[in-house]
Amino acid sequence: MGYFLKIEGYDVTIIHNGRKPPLVDLVFSNMLPSPSDVRVTKETMRIYRGFEEEFKTTFLKNYVALHIYPNRESLKLVEPVIPDIVDAGVRVRVFDSKEANEVTGLIYGDDEYVIHGEYEYLVSIRRIINILHGILDIIRGTASLKIENGNAYVLVNNEKLTGDAVVLAAGGWNVEIAREAGLKLPLVNYGTRALAIIGRTRLNKYSISDYTYDYYTRPMGNLLDPIAFIAGDGNVKTNDLRQVRRLTNKSYANWLIGSMKKRDPSMMISAIAGYSLVEMAYDYEPVIGKVPNTNNLYLIGGFDGYGAKLGPGLAFELSRLIMGLKPTIDISCYDINRFNNYEGPHDVDPRWEPVMLYLPAPSGASPCFYKGGLRA
């Protein structure tokens, strides 16, 4: 977002705590739970392609995705999504278990169905961040947010920074930063974890979301693809990072590898473990806009670890709001003001994610999600 403001002539300062960006590429997908999300992914893809053209390099790698569903009934709940994915220019095929086995060589149960298509990419977020940091003014340090008479400012390295707009965009740490400033955001944070898996398997070349055994895999996105990939099971319901680390243990690795061997019995071993914090809004959709009861504090967050899909598109729209311009697409599903009269649960179930399209959404979930069975 800072980049979008800077190219329009605004003075922008980024405060960065020094944490390194992800070592591995992140996933971008059109398989999302609402028509509005799919529209945002189109905007995000436009931005990525624009970066590739501007910086004369490639940031996206296309991979075949497999979404595996336990039975025909669960597939029916996902079918409303497919026309919007096709409309985004992606070829999608639906296979029964026999057809999927013939195409992929993986093992499937008799009742399972697979959505197969090139609708997922790996995004070199680390390279994008490094390039943009070379363009923008960066202050490295740990910042604290302050509110005084409704005006937000930042303290970093014993210096007070003020501005016409202060944007909180710290991912899984948004909640704590705001709380220390006396603000309550409509967000809940929790842990996420994954492992690097070593092995020459049929799993390596696919981006897999396995909804029968509840895990996902992603290619490494580099020269290690033939012998390694990333795998995980989503999120754990604790925001204690030390506890997340303890739960990313040998028992977890054994369970995860055991689940994957049901698809391909080839030898696999776990290598590097990764863990962090992510966040979701109370209704499971991202949040952007000016924080209520403040004059100049804006928020972008609630991406549930999927910021590579919706983040750039919504950052572009938030930059337009800050500049006093109208958004280019309907962003009502993400507007922070939707929580002004919100009476739903003030908690989330991190084991349910918006990408789990085959499961009914929990109580309080966004009305923007697909109908036809996707809501509880």
C-alpha positions as CSV (number, residue, x, y, z in Angstrom):
1,M,0.0,0.0,0.0
2,G,2.9,2.3,0.7
3,Y,4.0,1.9,-2.8
4,F,0.6,2.8,-4.2
5,L,0.6,6.0,-2.2
6,K,4.2,6.9,-3.1
7,I,3.7,6.6,-6.8
8,E,0.9,9.2,-6.4
9,G,3.3,11.6,-4.8
10,Y,2.6,11.0,-1.1
11,D,5.4,10.9,1.5
12,V,5.4,7.4,2.9
13,T,7.5,5.9,5.8
14,I,7.4,2.2,6.5
15,I,8.2,1.0,10.0
16,H,9.7,-2.5,9.9
17,N,10.6,-4.5,12.9
18,G,13.4,-6.3,11.1
19,R,11.7,-9.7,10.8
20,K,12.7,-11.3,7.6
21,P,10.0,-12.0,5.0
22,P,9.0,-15.7,4.3
23,L,11.8,-17.8,3.0
24,V,9.3,-19.8,0.8
25,D,6.8,-18.5,-1.7
26,L,3.2,-18.0,-0.7
27,V,0.1,-19.3,-2.4
28,F,-2.3,-17.3,-4.5
29,S,-5.6,-18.9,-5.5
30,N,-8.9,-18.1,-7.0
31,M,-10.6,-20.8,-4.9
32,L,-12.2,-18.5,-2.4
33,P,-15.6,-18.3,-0.5
34,S,-17.3,-15.3,-2.0
35,P,-17.8,-13.5,-5.4
36,S,-16.3,-10.4,-3.8
37,D,-13.1,-12.4,-2.9
38,V,-12.8,-13.6,-6.4
39,R,-13.1,-10.0,-7.7
40,V,-10.3,-8.9,-5.3
41,T,-8.1,-11.8,-6.6
42,K,-8.5,-10.4,-10.1
43,E,-7.2,-7.0,-8.8
44,T,-4.4,-8.8,-7.0
45,M,-3.4,-10.6,-10.1
46,R,-3.4,-7.3,-12.1
47,I,-1.0,-5.9,-9.5
48,Y,1.3,-8.9,-9.6
49,R,1.5,-8.8,-13.4
50,G,2.0,-5.0,-13.2
51,F,5.0,-5.6,-10.9
52,E,6.4,-8.2,-13.2
53,E,6.2,-5.8,-16.1
54,E,7.6,-2.8,-14.2
55,F,10.5,-4.6,-12.5
56,K,11.3,-6.9,-15.5
57,T,11.1,-10.2,-13.5
58,T,8.8,-13.0,-12.7
59,F,7.1,-13.2,-9.3
60,L,4.4,-15.9,-10.1
61,K,4.8,-19.6,-10.8
62,N,1.7,-21.5,-11.9
63,Y,1.0,-25.0,-10.4
64,V,-1.7,-27.5,-10.7
65,A,-4.0,-27.5,-7.7
66,L,-5.9,-30.4,-6.3
67,H,-8.8,-29.8,-3.9
68,I,-9.8,-33.2,-2.5
69,Y,-13.4,-33.7,-1.1
70,P,-14.6,-36.6,0.9
71,N,-17.8,-37.3,-1.0
72,R,-20.3,-36.0,-3.6
73,E,-22.2,-34.1,-1.0
74,S,-19.2,-32.0,0.0
75,L,-18.4,-31.3,-3.6
76,K,-21.9,-30.0,-4.2
77,L,-21.3,-27.3,-1.6
78,V,-18.3,-26.1,-3.6
79,E,-19.9,-26.1,-7.0
80,P,-21.2,-22.5,-6.7
81,V,-17.6,-21.3,-6.6
82,I,-16.6,-22.9,-9.9
83,P,-18.3,-20.5,-12.4
84,D,-16.5,-17.5,-10.8
85,I,-13.2,-19.3,-11.0
86,V,-13.8,-20.1,-14.7
87,D,-14.9,-16.5,-15.2
88,A,-11.5,-15.5,-13.9
89,G,-9.9,-17.3,-16.8
90,V,-9.0,-20.6,-15.1
91,R,-9.7,-24.0,-16.6
92,V,-11.2,-26.3,-13.9
93,R,-12.0,-30.0,-14.1
94,V,-13.9,-32.2,-11.6
95,F,-12.8,-35.8,-11.3
96,D,-14.2,-38.8,-9.5
97,S,-11.7,-41.0,-7.6
98,K,-10.9,-43.2,-10.6
99,E,-10.3,-40.3,-13.0
100,A,-8.2,-38.5,-10.4
101,N,-6.0,-41.5,-9.8
102,E,-5.4,-41.9,-13.6
103,V,-4.4,-38.2,-13.9
104,T,-2.4,-37.7,-10.7
105,G,-1.3,-41.2,-9.7
106,L,-2.4,-40.5,-6.1
107,I,-4.6,-42.8,-4.0
108,Y,-8.2,-41.8,-3.4
109,G,-11.1,-43.4,-1.6
110,D,-14.0,-44.6,-3.8
111,D,-16.4,-41.8,-2.7
112,E,-13.9,-38.9,-3.1
113,Y,-14.0,-36.2,-5.7
114,V,-11.2,-33.8,-6.9
115,I,-11.3,-30.3,-8.3
116,H,-8.2,-30.1,-10.6
117,G,-6.9,-27.0,-12.3
118,E,-4.2,-24.4,-12.7
119,Y,-5.9,-21.9,-10.4
120,E,-3.1,-21.6,-7.9
121,Y,0.2,-19.8,-8.1
122,L,3.2,-19.4,-5.8
123,V,4.1,-15.8,-5.3
124,S,7.7,-14.7,-4.5
125,I,6.6,-12.4,-1.7
126,R,10.2,-12.1,-0.3
127,R,11.5,-10.7,-3.6
128,I,8.6,-8.3,-4.0
129,I,9.2,-7.0,-0.4
130,N,12.9,-6.6,-1.0
131,I,12.3,-4.6,-4.2
132,L,9.7,-2.4,-2.6
133,H,11.9,-1.8,0.4
134,G,14.5,-0.5,-1.9
135,I,12.0,2.1,-3.2
136,L,10.3,3.2,0.0
137,D,11.7,5.0,3.1
138,I,12.1,2.4,5.8
139,I,12.7,2.9,9.5
140,R,13.8,-0.3,11.2
141,G,12.7,-0.7,14.8
142,T,9.9,-1.8,17.1
143,A,7.1,0.7,17.1
144,S,4.3,1.4,19.5
145,L,1.0,2.9,18.5
146,K,-0.4,5.9,20.5
147,I,-3.8,7.7,20.3
148,E,-4.2,11.2,21.6
149,N,-7.5,13.1,21.2
150,G,-8.4,10.7,18.4
151,N,-5.2,11.2,16.5
152,A,-2.8,8.3,15.9
153,Y,0.9,8.6,16.0
154,V,3.8,6.2,16.4
155,L,6.8,6.0,18.7
156,V,9.8,4.2,17.2
157,N,13.5,4.4,18.3
158,N,12.6,7.2,20.8
159,E,11.1,9.3,17.9
160,K,7.5,10.4,17.5
161,L,6.2,10.1,14.0
162,T,2.9,11.7,12.9
163,G,1.1,11.8,9.6
164,D,-2.2,12.5,7.9
165,A,-2.7,8.7,7.9
166,V,-1.3,5.9,10.1
167,V,-1.9,2.4,8.8
168,L,-1.8,-0.6,11.0
169,A,-0.7,-3.6,8.9
170,A,1.1,-5.9,11.2
171,G,-0.7,-9.2,10.5
172,G,-1.1,-11.5,13.5
173,W,0.3,-8.7,15.7
174,N,-2.4,-6.1,14.9
175,V,-4.5,-7.1,17.9
176,E,-1.7,-6.7,20.5
177,I,-0.5,-3.4,19.0
178,A,-4.0,-2.0,19.0
179,R,-4.7,-3.3,22.5
180,E,-1.6,-1.5,23.9
181,A,-3.0,1.7,22.4
182,G,-6.3,1.2,24.1
183,L,-8.2,0.0,21.0
184,K,-10.2,-3.2,20.5
185,L,-10.2,-4.4,16.9
186,P,-12.8,-6.9,15.5
187,L,-10.0,-9.5,15.1
188,V,-8.8,-12.6,16.8
189,N,-5.2,-13.9,16.4
190,Y,-3.9,-17.5,16.8
191,G,-1.1,-19.7,15.7
192,T,-0.3,-21.3,12.4
193,R,2.3,-24.0,11.6
194,A,3.9,-25.9,8.8
195,L,6.8,-28.3,8.0
196,A,9.2,-28.6,5.1
197,I,9.0,-32.2,3.9
198,I,11.8,-34.1,2.2
199,G,10.9,-36.9,-0.2
200,R,10.5,-37.7,-3.9
201,T,6.7,-38.3,-4.1
202,R,3.8,-37.6,-6.4
203,L,2.7,-34.9,-3.9
204,N,5.7,-32.7,-4.8
205,K,4.3,-31.2,-8.0
206,Y,0.8,-30.3,-6.8
207,S,-0.7,-27.6,-4.6
208,I,-3.1,-29.8,-2.5
209,S,-5.9,-29.0,-0.2
210,D,-7.0,-32.4,1.3
211,Y,-10.3,-32.0,3.0
212,T,-10.6,-35.6,3.8
213,Y,-7.5,-35.8,6.0
214,D,-7.3,-32.0,6.8
215,Y,-3.9,-31.0,5.5
216,Y,-2.4,-29.0,2.7
217,T,0.8,-29.2,0.6
218,R,2.6,-26.5,-1.5
219,P,5.6,-26.8,-3.8
220,M,8.7,-25.1,-2.6
221,G,8.7,-22.9,-5.7
222,N,12.4,-23.3,-6.4
223,L,15.0,-25.9,-7.5
224,L,14.1,-28.1,-4.5
225,D,10.6,-28.9,-5.9
226,P,11.6,-32.4,-7.0
227,I,12.7,-33.4,-3.5
228,A,10.9,-31.2,-1.1
229,F,7.6,-29.4,-0.4
230,I,5.7,-27.6,2.3
231,A,2.9,-29.2,4.3
232,G,0.7,-28.2,7.2
233,D,-2.8,-28.4,8.7
234,G,-3.7,-24.8,9.1
235,N,-4.1,-23.2,12.5
236,V,-4.1,-23.9,16.2
237,K,-6.3,-22.1,18.7
238,T,-3.7,-20.3,20.8
239,N,-2.0,-16.9,20.3
240,D,0.9,-18.0,22.6
241,L,3.7,-18.3,20.1
242,R,5.7,-20.5,22.5
243,Q,2.8,-22.9,22.7
244,V,2.5,-22.9,18.9
245,R,6.2,-23.9,18.8
246,R,5.7,-26.7,21.3
247,L,2.7,-28.0,19.2
248,T,4.9,-28.1,16.1
249,N,6.6,-31.3,17.3
250,K,7.5,-34.8,16.4
251,S,3.9,-36.1,17.1
252,Y,2.6,-33.4,14.8
253,A,5.1,-34.4,12.1
254,N,4.2,-38.1,12.4
255,W,0.5,-37.4,12.1
256,L,1.0,-35.1,9.1
257,I,3.3,-37.5,7.2
258,G,1.0,-40.4,8.1
259,S,-1.9,-38.5,6.5
260,M,0.0,-37.8,3.3
261,K,1.1,-41.4,3.0
262,K,-2.5,-42.3,2.5
263,R,-2.2,-40.6,-0.8
264,D,1.4,-41.7,-1.7
265,P,3.3,-44.2,0.5
266,S,6.7,-43.0,-0.6
267,M,9.3,-42.2,2.0
268,M,8.9,-38.7,3.6
269,I,10.8,-37.1,6.5
270,S,10.2,-33.7,8.1
271,A,12.9,-31.1,8.1
272,I,12.4,-27.5,9.0
273,A,9.4,-26.4,11.1
274,G,7.7,-23.0,10.7
275,Y,5.2,-21.3,12.9
276,S,3.8,-17.8,13.4
277,L,0.7,-15.8,14.3
278,V,-2.2,-15.0,11.9
279,E,-5.6,-13.4,12.5
280,M,-9.2,-13.5,11.3
281,A,-12.1,-11.0,11.8
282,Y,-15.1,-12.1,13.8
283,D,-17.0,-12.9,10.5
284,Y,-14.0,-14.5,8.8
285,E,-13.5,-11.9,6.0
286,P,-10.6,-9.4,5.9
287,V,-11.0,-5.9,7.3
288,I,-9.9,-2.5,5.8
289,G,-10.9,1.1,6.6
290,K,-10.5,3.9,9.1
291,V,-10.7,2.6,12.7
292,P,-13.8,4.0,14.4
293,N,-13.3,6.8,16.9
294,T,-10.0,7.8,15.4
295,N,-9.2,10.6,13.0
296,N,-6.4,9.1,11.0
297,L,-5.8,5.4,11.9
298,Y,-6.5,2.9,9.2
299,L,-6.4,-0.9,9.4
300,I,-5.8,-3.7,6.9
301,G,-5.8,-7.2,8.3
302,G,-7.7,-10.4,9.0
303,F,-6.3,-12.4,6.1
304,D,-5.9,-15.7,8.0
305,G,-2.5,-16.3,6.5
306,Y,-3.8,-15.8,2.9
307,G,-2.7,-12.2,2.4
308,A,-0.9,-13.1,-0.8
309,K,-4.4,-13.7,-2.4
310,L,-6.4,-10.7,-1.2
311,G,-3.8,-8.4,0.4
312,P,-2.5,-6.5,-2.6
313,G,-5.9,-5.9,-4.1
314,L,-7.3,-4.6,-0.8
315,A,-4.2,-2.6,-0.1
316,F,-4.7,-0.8,-3.4
317,E,-8.3,0.0,-2.5
318,L,-7.4,1.2,1.0
319,S,-4.8,3.5,-0.6
320,R,-7.6,5.0,-2.7
321,L,-9.7,5.6,0.5
322,I,-6.8,7.3,2.2
323,M,-6.4,9.6,-0.9
324,G,-10.1,10.5,-0.7
325,L,-10.9,8.5,-3.9
326,K,-13.7,6.0,-4.5
327,P,-12.7,2.3,-4.6
328,T,-12.6,0.7,-8.0
329,I,-14.6,-2.4,-6.8
330,D,-17.2,-3.0,-4.2
331,I,-15.4,-3.4,-0.9
332,S,-18.4,-3.4,1.4
333,C,-17.7,-7.0,2.5
334,Y,-14.4,-5.8,4.0
335,D,-15.4,-2.4,5.4
336,I,-14.5,-2.2,9.1
337,N,-17.7,-0.3,9.7
338,R,-19.7,-3.5,9.2
339,F,-18.8,-4.2,12.9
340,N,-20.4,-1.1,14.2
341,N,-23.7,-2.9,15.1
342,Y,-22.3,-6.4,14.9
343,E,-24.1,-8.8,17.3
344,G,-22.4,-12.1,16.3
345,P,-19.7,-14.0,18.2
346,H,-16.5,-12.2,19.2
347,D,-14.4,-15.3,18.6
348,V,-13.5,-17.5,15.7
349,D,-12.8,-21.2,15.1
350,P,-9.3,-21.2,13.5
351,R,-9.9,-24.8,12.5
352,W,-12.5,-23.5,10.0
353,E,-11.1,-21.3,7.3
354,P,-12.8,-19.5,4.5
355,V,-11.0,-21.8,2.0
356,M,-12.9,-24.8,3.5
357,L,-15.7,-24.3,1.1
358,Y,-17.2,-27.7,1.7
359,L,-18.0,-27.1,5.3
360,P,-20.9,-24.8,6.5
361,A,-19.6,-21.5,7.7
362,P,-19.8,-21.0,11.5
363,S,-22.3,-18.8,13.2
364,G,-21.6,-15.1,12.6
365,A,-19.8,-15.7,9.3
366,S,-20.0,-13.1,6.6
367,P,-23.2,-12.9,4.6
368,C,-20.9,-12.3,1.6
369,F,-20.0,-16.0,1.4
370,Y,-21.5,-18.2,-1.2
371,K,-25.0,-19.4,-0.6
372,G,-26.3,-22.8,-1.6
373,G,-25.2,-24.7,1.5
374,L,-22.0,-22.8,2.4
375,R,-23.7,-21.1,5.3
376,A,-24.7,-22.9,8.5
